[in-house]
Amino acid sequence: MALYSELPVYKATYDLLLAIFRFTKDFGKEYKYTVGESLKKETIELLTLIYRANLKRDKQEVLQEARERIEVIRLFIRLMKDMQQISIKQFVQINEVVENVSKQLSGWQKAVS
C-alpha cells in the first residue's frame, strides 16, 4: 500500500487546500467566516477521506463520499466567483485543481470497483 502522502490525489488535494487558504484570506468579512470556513473544512475533510480510503480494503463508500465533497467544494468556489470574492483568473486556476482532484477520485473509484 502506498503511503497516503505519496498519492497524487492526496498531493493535488493538499495543493487545493493551500490555494483555498490563500484566497479565502482576501474574502470580505461576510464571506470569510461563512463560505471561507466551510471551504476549508470541506477540503480538510476531503484530505481525511483520501487518507481513510487508502487504508481501507473496501474503498468504494469512502471514495463516493470524497467525490461528493469535491462537488460541494466546486459549488462554493463558483459561489465565491459569482459573489465577486475571487477573480475570473483565480476561478479558472482553482477549478483546474478541483477538476484534477475530481478526475483522480473518479479514476480511483473505477479502479477499485
RABELCOR-V789676 format. One record per helix or strand of 2 or more residues. SS is the DSSP state (hx for helix, st for strand). FROM is the first residue (numbers start at 0). LEN is the number of residues. If there is no record, write none. Layout:
# RABELCOR-V789676
ss = [SS;SS]
from = [FROM;FROM]
len = [LEN;LEN]
This chain:
# RABELCOR-V789676
ss = [hx;hx;hx;hx;hx]
from = [3;7;28;59;87]
len = [3;17;27;23;25]
